[in-house]
Structures are given as structure tokens and as C-alpha cells.
Amino acid sequence: MTDDFADAAADTPDVPGEQGEPGLPAEPGTSGEAAPEPSAGPAGPGPLGLVRTPTGHAGVDAHLERLADADHLTADGHVAVYEDVHRGLRDALTALDAPPVPGPHENRS
């Protein structure tokens, strides 16, 4: 049975990239080159690249644009921005349900 295993191993093709194969690059970290050092800490905040499509409602659009402020904050600063935007959007929706305020000339009977 040991001979069968040895025969099967001999029939398997060589794995590309192993050292010693001419014309193929060595596997990363095995060519004698130093691997890049991992960064000492997490990367700083950066934009997420999310597209905010205008809704046509100026108040809602202003709150959605406020989400861009989170792009320049660390993750623990996102909560304040999200809560502020949520509050503003909730107020905008509540205002849609409120009865219209009569104009100066609409109170005349």
C-alpha cells in the first residue's frame, strides 16, 4: 500500500510557484525577500465611497449629506452622526404628517 501512495504522489503534477522550478516565481516569502512589515496600528478613517442620491426634498437631502461627516471620523464617532441624521430624518417625516400651518390670509372667515 505504501508503494501505491508513492506512485500516486509521483503522478501528481508539480505545484506552480514552488522554489526551484525554472521560469516560475517563488511563493511569497520564500524568495529571500523580506515580507512587508504589517502596520503598527489600524488605518485612519477614510471615505466609504457611498453615493447619496438626492431625493428632491431639501431637508432630507441635507440630512443625508450629513452622513459624509462620518467618513472623516473613527468608528466610535459614527454613532453621533448616525443619531443626528436619524433624528433629523424622523423630524422631517413627522413634519409631513402634521397639518399645514394656515397662512396669514387663510384665517379669515
N, C-alpha and C positions, 0 to 999 in steps of 0.2 A: 504494500500500500504506500510505503514511503517512496518507492520508485514512481508510482503513478502521480504523486504530488509533485515530484521533481520534474517529471515530463510535462505536466500541466504548467508549471512555472516557466519552463523553457519555451513553451508555446505562446505565452502572453507577450504582446508587443511591449517594447520599451516605453516608458512614460516620457513624453516630450518635456524638455526642460531639465532633465537630470544632468548633473555635472558630468563632464567627460564626453558628452555627445557633441561631435563637431557640428557647427552651424546652428545650434540651438542655444538660446540664452539660458543661463543657470537660473535656478529658482531664486526668488528674492531672499536675500540674507545669506546666501551660500556662496556668493561670488567673491567674498573677501571685502566687499564694500561695506562700509558702516551703514546700518539702517538709520533712517531719520529718527531723531530723538522725539518722543512724544512731548506735547506741550506741557508746561508746568501746571497750567490751570485751564479752566473752561474758556472757550472763546467768548468774546464780549457780545453784547447784544447786536443784532443786525436785523434788517428788514426781512419780513417773511415773504414779501413779493406778492401779497394778496391783492387782487384787483377789486376795488369797491365801485360797483356800477351805480351811477346816480339814479335815484328813484323818481326825481321830479318834484319831490316835496322838500323845500329848502331846509326845514327844521330837521327832518330825518337825515338828509344828506350831510348836514353839519355834524350830527352825532356820529354817523358812520365814518366821516373823515377823522374824527377824534380817535378812532381805533389806530390810526397811523402813529399816534403818540407812543403806543406800546412797542413799536419797532425799535425805539431807542432806549428802552428800559430793560433792566434784568427781569427775569421771570417773576420775582416777588413783587415787582412794581406793576405788573399787568393787572392785578386784581383791582386796584384803584381805578384804572382806566376803564376796565370792563364794567365795574359797578356804576361809574359815572355815565357811561354810554347806555347801559341798561336803564338807569333812572330816567335819562333824557328821552329814550325811545318810549318808555312806559308813559311818561307825561304827554308825549306827542300823541300816543294812541288814546289816552284818556281825554285829551282835548277834542279829539274827533267825535267822541260820544256826548260831549257837553252841548247843551242847547246854545244856539247862536246868541251872541250879545246884541240886543237891539241897537240900531244906530241912533243918532241924535234926533232924527225926524220920524222914527218908527213908533214912538211912544204917544203920538198924538191920537186922540180918539175923536 
